[in-house]
């Protein structure tokens, strides 16, 4: 197992760790500070810890009014956009298939399409420009993070003699 | 190889599909599943029912105002299937938000209370304090605001913020402030915190608008800044020396700079560099309608240039001047000034760069006083906390009873919470005179008063402002300037000399004056500069009845802006403005 093989997998773990962190943080904001949504509640009911959820929410909702609105209502969009961007990039990293472009395109389509559908009324909810803004920020940060994670490995991979370049890419 | 790639693509697609499904599910699960219905109840109140898709319900009952917002006593009942979050809330609403005590009752019998002010949760004490009377009290910020600056309230109304909205905003500000600030020294920080807390609320727009209007108001206040006035006065003078103008007319500005540890020598060195750069620009015509705007722009550009420069004390006039102008038209005075500046810079405590920073600070400080809303809130705070502040006073010029006297009016509008023990007029030949200069006291207390200054020197320019003293200190009114001259008793029959003309204007060597006179009395032609100093006085002995044309040689007069007048027997008859531009300062 070459150094590059290990370093590639190590950077994959970075992707997965960061995107998991973003998903978890976004979910936490929803659970603690947003109005109760049925689907979320059903998950906790299924596991049997909805009482714990309500106890925690009683305390968290009391400080909700002191938080800026963008944290409560828009930051989650950005975090999940960031996570999805990283996941798509890590799955299709180094691929030579044309399919990767389709999946790269799915990032803005999914992220912004949700808001557009709310604007048109196809989906229930409120269209918010802040959500669009934070989604764009999330995608941008996802791309920058991917670039930063990729950068240290690029030279080593291209010069690795144990694994030919044509197989790496 | 192809097989490997295809296999890899398949797994990548599979994983991507799972990822998009998960995220899509997350997104869909955040959609609020709410349906709502509003109806009119038999008792005239409204009821709004919200049905969440999980079975939870929220029912609001209460009255609405003309805009359809909840107003008055309102009941909110929230029920969920598990009865854990079920509760009933009785709260006072105002303009659609909670305002007052909120009492929440739970099924288990427990009750909790909260206090809100315009949608913002505040300490319970505020619901028991004067919050109920804020706005109706004469010492409230809104009352002071609408009384002192009604024009600004009118402007806000024209921009879409009516009096009720502004009142609600100021009431909320006061409520938040009174719950936090204790000492007047903490007022500024607490005020900023209160503003920050309201930036994410419905008051965000008026906060942003007020920030912009504060800049506009501040710009008006900057117009009377001493450094700017000195720049205007010195412009166009052949030896235009800003430092000398400040020293002679605005010496109190030097005191202001001294408080910032800028010595007079430091400021002189800075002015030398400043004048050098200002003189390197193309000249502006003194009679140009945009003269002041152009001069302001250059002043700020020069200040910013000196402040932003990496070099601490180098002369920079060359770098801003066009090559043609700099090589051809540098005067002896300019070289001398630069040379002396180089020498002085060796011994400065503060470099021109540092002085420029302080000059800019003294200018920008004026912006602080442009926030009229903050001023009203501060005044209300000081009054309600029994803190004595400086009185409010204004100055007005009434007239010249004679050529050696002047009458001024003062009005102490407010005493600042403390007894006004002394009031009067401070006057002198410098801008913004203080009680350390010459004063004339006129009684005590608030209200109007009149003072007549005597033994003035005819033709001289004086500055004066009313003052009032209480236990907090001495406050001054606006500074006015006037020339000691006789403006009364003009014989109407002599007013035909208003056909007074001067040409060419601007002039250089010779100028021709024409005027009509009803008689052949001897008249006196006088030229006065912007500082009120008599530059030229010539007796016009050959005056005839009717049209008169006289030529006057001005080759010895320096370039600048002058007031010319003709008078006879002690009465001024006519005035004209004249710009002199000597050939040595003409630009091609």
Interface residues (C-beta under 8 A of the other chain):
Chain A: X23 X27 X30 X34 X35 X36 X37 X38 X39 X40 X41 X42 X50 X51 X54 X65 X66 X68 X69 X70 X76 X80 X83 X84 X87 X88 X91 X92 X95 X96 X97 X99 X100 X103 X106 X110 X114 X123 X124 X125
Chain B: X5 X8 X9 X12 X13 X15 X16 X19 X20 X23 X24 X26 X27 X28 X29 X30 X31 X32 X33 X34 X52 X53 X54 X56 X80 X82 X84 X85 X120 X121 X200
